[in-house]
Structures are given as C-alpha cells and as structure tokens.
Amino acid sequence: MSNASDLVVKRDGHVVQLEMRRPPHNFLDMDYAGRLADILESLDADPGCRAIVLSSGMKTFCAGADFSSPGAGKDPSQFYGQAMRLFRSKKPIIAAVSGAAVGAGMGLTLIADFRITCPEARFSANFNRLGFHPGFGMSLTLPRLIGEQKAALLFYTGRRIKGDEAFAIGLADELVDEGEVTARALGLAQEIATSAPLAVLSTRETLRQGLADRIVAANQRELAIQIPQFRTEDFREGVAAMAQRRDPVFHGK
C-alpha cells in the first residue's frame, strides 16, 4: 500500500483515510488515479478495512485534470483507464469535500457512496465551459445522483455551486461547518464500520450491481466524443479563458 507524501494513508481501527496532498490543487493524471486505484484494490483485500474516507490535506479537494501540462487533452484514454478502476472498489467510501471539486475532481467525489461538505466548498462540472463533452463517467454518475434535469443544468452552464446548494440538490449528503468536514466523514465511516462487514459489503454489491460496468460504457462514449473535440478551436479557447480567468468566446468550431 502506498504512503507517498502526496497520497497519505491513515488508519483508525476499521476506518482508512486516504488524504490527497498534491500541490498546488490535487490535479489528477494517469499516475495519480492509478495509485488511488491501487490503494482501493489493496483495501478491498484487507478484511480489517470496513470503510474509507477520501479527503484532501489542501484547500482544494481536487481541481480536476491539469490542462496546462504538455500534451494535455490529446488522448485521455489512459487516464480514464485508471480512473474507471476507482468505481470497482468494494468498500464504502465517504468523500470529505471542503474545497473546490472541479471537472474530474467533481467526478472523483462521485466514486464515493456519500459526500460530506460545507458551505465554503465549490462543485463544478465545467467541461462545456472548457469546450468539450463531460467525462469521468459523469454523464451517468451525476444524473443518477441528482436527476437528469439538474445534471443538465450543471453540465450546460458549467456553473460553480456552493456546498449548501450541493446539499440542497442531493449532490452532498451532509452539510457541516468547514472545520468539521473530515471529522464528520470519519465519524460516518466509523458508524458504517460498526455494522456487520459481510452484510455491508453484500448490501453495497446489491445496490450497485452492474454500476461500474455501466459507468465504464458511458465513459467509452464520452471518450469517443471528447477526442475530436480536443482538436477544436473552442477547446483551445476554453482552456485559455480558464487560465486567464475570463469568460470564453466560443465560435462552434
């Protein structure tokens, strides 16, 4: 099990906390997603682990993929190949979201069974604002959680919503003070860990039967649409506008 400085594993009884510490904003890439998946798979095989908390040791929960890196946006298939492994985790996961969860970072919160957040948090499915189709399986995971209508609104506008609105629409399960997010997530994990582990695992398996396969299939469709869109002028404009902190000017080409 990894315990690298940018991905710290902590254990308290039957609860394991995975804390992301990757400056500056916990950006995801193929390597980081793969290491997260490796840890989750090792915890699946660990009978002593009954619940998992995914948290951030930084102000940002996860700012998504880093489109400023060389070659970003050319072919995300390898990244998604690792990211899709996250949805096959067998143990209950609680995401402690006290900072921004943007794009793939918001997608990362959706691997969890539950999300604990605070009013200061920010959630954004900003793909369309960057000039391309949503990814990370979110075309399935987000409407499954909050409904097609609300998901469409978040996708089409790319708007950032605060933690209290995320709670109101069902994106988050609990809303607490900013300083209590991780503690509450750990508390919920401990509560789950007191239930019979075989019963929890089998119940989760029943509730999520076939879900990972459906998410992978949705992601394959997303990927097929994204790849040509990464070659458009609109994508280049969306990334430039984000870097320059201005509204994008798209031309549909």
C-alpha positions in Angstrom: 0.0 0.0 0.0 1.3 3.4 -1.0 2.1 6.0 1.6 3.7 8.6 -0.6 3.9 12.2 0.5 1.2 13.2 -2.0 -1.2 10.4 -1.0 -1.2 9.6 2.7 -2.9 6.6 4.2 -4.1 6.7 7.8 -5.9 4.0 9.7 -8.1 4.2 12.8 -9.5 0.9 13.7 -11.5 -0.4 10.8 -11.5 3.0 9.0 -8.9 4.0 6.5 -8.4 7.6 5.4 -6.8 8.5 2.1 -5.6 12.1 2.2 -4.6 13.8 -1.1 -1.7 16.2 -0.8 -0.6 17.0 -4.3 0.3 20.7 -4.7 -1.0 23.0 -5.9 -4.6 21.7 -6.4 -4.6 17.9 -6.2 -4.7 17.7 -10.0 -5.5 14.2 -11.4 -3.4 12.4 -14.0 -3.0 8.8 -15.1 -0.4 8.1 -12.4 -2.3 9.6 -9.5 -5.6 8.0 -10.5 -3.7 4.7 -10.8 -2.2 4.9 -7.4 -5.5 5.8 -5.9 -7.0 2.7 -7.6 -4.1 0.5 -6.4 -4.8 1.5 -2.8 -8.5 0.9 -3.1 -7.8 -2.5 -4.5 -5.5 -3.4 -1.7 -8.1 -2.3 0.8 -10.7 -4.5 -0.9 -8.4 -7.4 0.0 -7.9 -6.2 3.6 -10.6 -7.6 5.9 -9.6 -5.1 8.6 -10.8 -2.2 6.5 -14.6 -1.7 6.6 -15.0 1.9 5.4 -12.8 4.5 3.6 -12.7 8.3 3.8 -11.3 10.2 0.8 -10.1 13.7 1.9 -7.8 16.5 1.0 -4.9 17.9 3.0 -5.1 21.1 1.0 -7.6 23.9 0.4 -8.8 22.3 -2.8 -10.4 18.9 -2.8 -9.4 18.3 -6.5 -9.2 20.8 -9.3 -9.6 18.0 -12.0 -7.2 17.4 -14.8 -4.3 19.8 -15.4 -4.8 21.1 -18.9 -1.8 23.3 -18.7 0.5 20.3 -18.8 2.3 19.4 -22.1 0.1 17.2 -24.3 -3.0 17.6 -22.1 -6.2 16.9 -23.9 -4.7 14.9 -26.8 -5.8 11.4 -25.7 -7.2 10.9 -22.2 -7.9 7.2 -22.7 -5.0 6.0 -20.5 -6.1 8.4 -17.7 -9.7 7.2 -17.9 -8.5 3.6 -18.0 -7.1 4.2 -14.5 -9.9 6.4 -13.3 -12.6 3.8 -14.1 -10.8 1.3 -11.8 -11.9 3.6 -8.9 -15.6 2.7 -9.4 -14.9 -1.0 -8.8 -13.9 -0.5 -5.2 -15.9 -2.9 -2.9 -15.7 -0.9 0.4 -18.0 2.0 1.3 -16.3 5.4 0.6 -17.1 8.8 2.1 -15.7 11.9 0.4 -14.9 14.8 2.6 -15.2 17.8 0.4 -14.2 21.1 2.0 -12.7 22.9 -1.0 -13.2 23.1 -4.8 -14.2 19.9 -6.6 -14.0 20.8 -10.3 -14.4 18.8 -13.5 -12.7 15.4 -13.0 -12.4 16.5 -9.3 -16.1 16.6 -9.0 -16.2 13.3 -10.8 -13.9 11.9 -8.2 -16.4 12.8 -5.5 -18.9 10.6 -7.3 -16.9 7.4 -6.8 -18.0 7.7 -3.1 -21.1 6.4 -1.6 -21.6 9.6 0.4 -20.3 13.2 0.3 -19.8 15.4 3.4 -19.3 19.1 2.6 -19.6 22.6 3.9 -20.9 26.0 2.6 -17.5 27.1 1.5 -17.0 24.1 -0.9 -17.4 24.6 -4.6 -18.6 22.0 -7.1 -18.4 22.5 -10.9 -18.9 20.2 -13.9 -17.2 22.7 -16.1 -16.5 20.6 -19.2 -18.8 22.5 -21.6 -17.2 25.8 -20.4 -13.9 24.3 -21.5 -15.2 23.4 -24.9 -15.8 19.6 -24.6 -18.1 16.8 -23.5 -18.2 15.7 -19.8 -16.0 12.8 -18.9 -15.1 10.6 -15.9 -18.3 8.7 -16.4 -20.2 11.8 -15.1 -22.8 11.6 -17.9 -24.1 8.6 -15.9 -23.0 9.2 -12.3 -24.2 12.8 -12.0 -27.8 12.4 -13.3 -28.0 9.1 -11.4 -27.4 11.1 -8.2 -29.3 14.4 -8.7 -31.6 13.7 -11.7 -31.3 14.5 -15.4 -32.7 18.0 -15.2 -30.3 19.3 -12.5 -27.4 17.5 -14.1 -28.2 19.1 -17.5 -28.2 22.5 -15.9 -24.8 21.9 -14.3 -23.3 20.5 -17.4 -24.6 23.1 -19.9 -23.7 26.1 -17.7 -20.5 24.8 -16.0 -21.6 26.9 -13.1 -19.9 26.6 -9.7 -22.3 25.8 -6.9 -21.6 26.2 -3.2 -21.8 23.4 -0.7 -25.2 24.4 0.6 -26.7 24.2 -2.9 -24.9 20.9 -3.5 -26.6 19.6 -0.3 -30.0 21.0 -1.3 -30.0 19.2 -4.7 -28.7 15.9 -3.3 -25.1 16.1 -4.5 -23.9 16.1 -0.9 -25.4 14.0 1.9 -24.5 16.2 4.9 -23.6 19.9 5.3 -21.4 20.8 8.3 -19.1 23.6 9.3 -15.9 23.9 7.2 -13.6 22.7 10.0 -15.8 19.7 10.7 -16.0 18.1 7.3 -13.2 15.5 7.7 -14.1 14.7 11.3 -17.8 14.1 10.3 -16.8 12.0 7.3 -14.6 9.9 9.7 -17.5 9.7 12.1 -19.8 8.4 9.4 -17.2 5.9 8.4 -16.9 4.6 12.0 -20.6 4.3 12.1 -20.7 2.2 9.0 -17.7 0.2 10.3 -19.8 -0.9 13.4 -22.3 -2.7 11.1 -21.6 -6.3 10.2 -18.9 -6.2 7.4 -20.2 -9.1 5.3 -23.7 -7.6 5.4 -22.5 -4.1 4.4 -20.4 -5.5 1.5 -23.2 -7.6 0.2 -25.8 -4.8 0.5 -23.5 -2.4 -1.3 -22.9 -5.0 -4.0 -26.6 -5.4 -4.5 -27.3 -1.7 -4.6 -24.5 -1.1 -7.1 -24.9 -4.3 -9.2 -23.7 -3.6 -12.7 -23.0 0.0 -12.0 -19.2 0.0 -12.6 -19.8 -1.7 -16.0 -22.4 0.9 -16.9 -20.1 3.8 -15.9 -17.2 2.3 -18.0 -19.6 2.0 -21.0 -20.7 5.6 -20.5 -17.1 6.7 -20.3 -16.2 5.0 -23.5 -18.9 7.0 -25.2 -17.6 10.2 -23.5 -14.1 9.5 -24.7 -15.1 8.9 -28.3 -16.8 12.3 -28.3 -14.1 14.1 -26.4 -11.1 13.2 -28.6 -12.2 15.1 -31.7 -13.4 18.0 -29.5 -9.9 18.3 -28.0 -8.7 19.3 -31.5 -11.2 22.2 -31.9 -10.7 25.9 -31.6 -13.3 26.0 -28.9 -11.3 23.7 -26.7 -8.2 25.8 -27.1 -10.3 28.9 -26.3 -11.9 27.3 -23.2 -8.5 26.3 -21.7 -7.0 29.8 -22.5 -10.0 31.5 -20.9 -9.7 29.4 -17.8 -6.0 30.2 -17.5 -6.7 33.9 -18.0 -9.7 33.9 -15.6 -12.1 35.3 -18.2 -15.3 34.3 -20.0 -14.6 32.2 -23.1 -15.7 33.3 -26.5 -16.7 30.2 -28.5 -17.4 30.0 -32.2 -18.6 26.5 -32.6 -15.6 25.2 -34.4 
